[in-house]
């Protein structure tokens, strides 16, 4: 009869409990789960009193801890998702509603992505921009500027900046400051990022400042020239030349009021019997003294002498012609 003590002892439940796979959660989460299960045990002591062995209590304890760990992990995942949604909202505000335009341009100069500002600047719906060439929106005279800076970007891989004129879909031309940088280093899908800033108002202000400075410089030169002793006709010619140059005028003339001197010697206005060009005041006549711009001669039959009062009508007709040309 074999000794009972030689028979293998039944497996220890405590040892089986300790054989449960260890969780991969960080210690803080485990500690929080342990604290939660102790709090639950304190609220329901009758459950623990019913357990028959210490090992069973330990197994139940581990299972409950594991359950709470999972619940805590699920809560952290929900919190992470809420933070991700908030980040996506911030990204929309920062990217799509930014005051500058963003483009991602791929191989061959084709637009791959854009934000709402870029689509608005180019006058094209955002969904219609992909696969359109960026050169389509660059003024023909400035395409070379873009390709020079783009080539420099490919050579150096360093961000480049340039200023050129873009054209929206409705034909509106505007000045833009472009910042170009490499978007990805992948040789299979090379692309670069372009930031577009509308600088039209700044360009206008710069042009106005340059024009004002040119006017001031020209007027200063004219003042210095007029201080030099010279015949009246020569000094007036300085004035008319300066007006044409500084104001981009078509022409500029100066008449002086003097008595008529050609009334009986072939003046065409003296021969007009009626109408707006008839010479009614032979003692008062406009004498052309200097002329600059398109018309530089002062001895023309119709302009060297003009009836007093007829110059206003002539100016009105010239103004109407200028409006038609523009």
KOLDRENMI-482841 format. One line per 3 residues: number of its first residue (from 1); their letters; for each residue x, y, z of C-alpha. Coordinates in steps of 0.5 Angstrom, whole numbers, plus 500, padded with zeros to 3 digits. Example, Ala and Ser with C-alpha at 12.3 -4.5 7.8 and 13.67 -1.06 7.14 Angstrom:
% residues 2
1	as	525:491:516  527:498:514
% end
This chain:
% residues 326
1	xxx	500:500:500  503:506:498  504:512:502
4	xxx	499:518:502  505:523:503  508:520:496
7	xxx	502:522:492  503:529:488  500:534:492
10	xxx	494:538:488  496:545:485  496:551:489
13	xxx	491:556:487  495:561:489  501:559:485
16	xxx	496:559:479  493:566:481  501:568:480
19	xxx	501:565:474  497:570:470  500:574:465
22	xxx	503:580:467  500:586:464  503:591:460
25	xxx	501:597:463  505:603:466  506:602:474
28	xxx	501:609:475  495:605:472  496:599:476
31	xxx	497:603:482  491:607:481  487:600:479
34	xxx	489:597:486  487:603:490  480:603:486
37	xxx	479:595:488  481:596:495  476:602:495
40	xxx	470:597:492  472:592:497  471:597:503
43	xxx	464:598:500  462:591:500  466:587:505
46	xxx	461:581:505  463:579:498  470:577:501
49	xxx	467:574:507  464:569:502  471:567:499
52	xxx	473:560:502  481:561:501  486:566:500
55	xxx	488:564:493  481:565:491  481:572:494
58	xxx	487:573:490  485:571:484  479:575:484
61	xxx	483:581:486  487:580:480  481:580:475
64	xxx	478:586:478  484:590:478  485:588:471
67	xxx	478:590:469  479:597:472  486:597:468
70	xxx	482:596:462  477:601:464  482:606:466
73	xxx	486:605:459  479:606:455  478:612:459
76	xxx	485:615:457  483:613:450  477:617:450
79	xxx	481:623:453  486:622:447  481:622:442
82	xxx	478:628:445  485:632:445  486:629:438
85	xxx	479:632:435  481:639:439  488:639:435
88	xxx	484:637:428  480:643:430  486:648:431
91	xxx	489:645:425  483:647:421  483:654:424
94	xxx	491:655:423  492:652:416  485:653:412
97	xxx	483:660:415  490:662:416  491:669:413
100	xxx	497:667:408  496:661:402  499:655:403
103	xxx	500:650:397  504:643:396  507:643:389
106	xxx	509:636:386  513:634:380  512:637:374
109	xxx	509:644:378  502:641:379  499:643:385
112	xxx	497:637:390  494:641:396  492:648:398
115	xxx	488:651:404  482:656:403  486:662:403
118	xxx	490:660:397  484:658:393  481:664:395
121	xxx	487:668:392  487:664:386  480:665:385
124	xxx	479:657:384  475:652:388  479:649:393
127	xxx	477:642:390  479:644:383  486:646:384
130	xxx	489:639:385  493:637:378  493:644:376
133	xxx	500:647:374  502:653:378  505:656:372
136	xxx	498:657:370  497:662:376  504:666:374
139	xxx	504:672:370  508:670:363  513:676:364
142	xxx	514:673:371  515:665:370  522:666:369
145	xxx	523:669:376  519:663:379  523:657:375
148	xxx	530:661:377  528:660:385  525:653:384
151	xxx	532:651:381  536:654:386  531:650:391
154	xxx	533:644:388  540:645:388  541:648:395
157	xxx	535:644:399  534:651:402  528:655:403
160	xxx	528:661:397  523:667:397  521:671:391
163	xxx	516:677:389  512:676:383  505:677:380
166	xxx	500:672:380  494:672:376  487:669:379
169	xxx	482:665:375  478:672:373  484:675:370
172	xxx	486:680:376  493:681:377  496:682:384
175	xxx	503:682:387  505:676:392  511:674:396
178	xxx	513:667:395  516:662:400  518:656:397
181	xxx	521:650:401  522:642:401  516:639:403
184	xxx	519:631:403  526:628:402  523:622:398
187	xxx	526:621:391  520:618:389  515:623:390
190	xxx	519:630:390  514:636:392  515:643:396
193	xxx	511:647:400  509:654:397  507:660:402
196	xxx	503:666:398  502:673:401  499:678:398
199	xxx	503:684:398  499:688:393  498:694:397
202	xxx	505:694:400  507:695:392  503:700:391
205	xxx	505:704:397  512:703:395  511:705:388
208	xxx	507:711:390  513:713:395  518:712:389
211	xxx	514:717:385  513:722:390  521:722:391
214	xxx	522:723:384  517:729:384  520:732:390
217	xxx	527:731:387  525:734:380  522:740:383
220	xxx	528:741:387  532:741:380  527:745:377
223	xxx	528:750:382  535:750:382  535:751:374
226	xxx	530:757:375  535:761:379  540:761:373
229	xxx	539:767:369  536:766:362  531:768:357
232	xxx	523:767:359  522:762:353  528:758:356
235	xxx	526:758:363  518:757:361  521:751:357
238	xxx	524:748:363  518:748:366  514:745:361
241	xxx	519:739:360  519:738:368  511:737:368
244	xxx	512:732:362  517:728:365  515:728:373
247	xxx	507:727:371  508:723:365  504:728:361
250	xxx	502:727:354  505:734:352  505:741:356
253	xxx	504:748:353  505:755:355  501:761:352
256	xxx	502:768:354  496:774:353  499:779:348
259	xxx	496:784:343  494:780:336  500:781:332
262	xxx	498:776:326  491:778:325  492:782:318
265	xxx	498:777:316  495:770:315  493:768:322
268	xxx	488:763:320  483:765:326  483:772:324
271	xxx	479:769:317  474:765:321  467:769:320
274	xxx	463:765:326  464:759:330  467:758:337
277	xxx	474:759:334  473:766:331  477:772:333
280	xxx	473:777:336  478:781:341  484:783:336
283	xxx	487:786:342  488:780:346  491:774:343
286	xxx	494:767:346  501:767:344  504:760:344
289	xxx	511:761:347  514:754:349  511:747:348
292	xxx	514:740:351  512:733:350  508:730:344
295	xxx	508:737:341  515:741:341  514:746:335
298	xxx	511:753:337  510:755:330  504:751:327
301	xxx	499:755:324  493:753:328  497:753:335
304	xxx	502:759:335  496:764:336  490:762:339
307	xxx	484:767:340  483:769:347  477:765:350
310	xxx	478:759:345  483:755:349  478:753:354
313	xxx	474:749:348  480:746:345  482:744:352
316	xxx	475:740:353  476:737:346  483:735:348
319	xxx	480:732:355  475:728:351  480:725:346
322	xxx	484:723:352  479:719:355  477:716:349
325	xx	484:713:348  484:711:356
% end
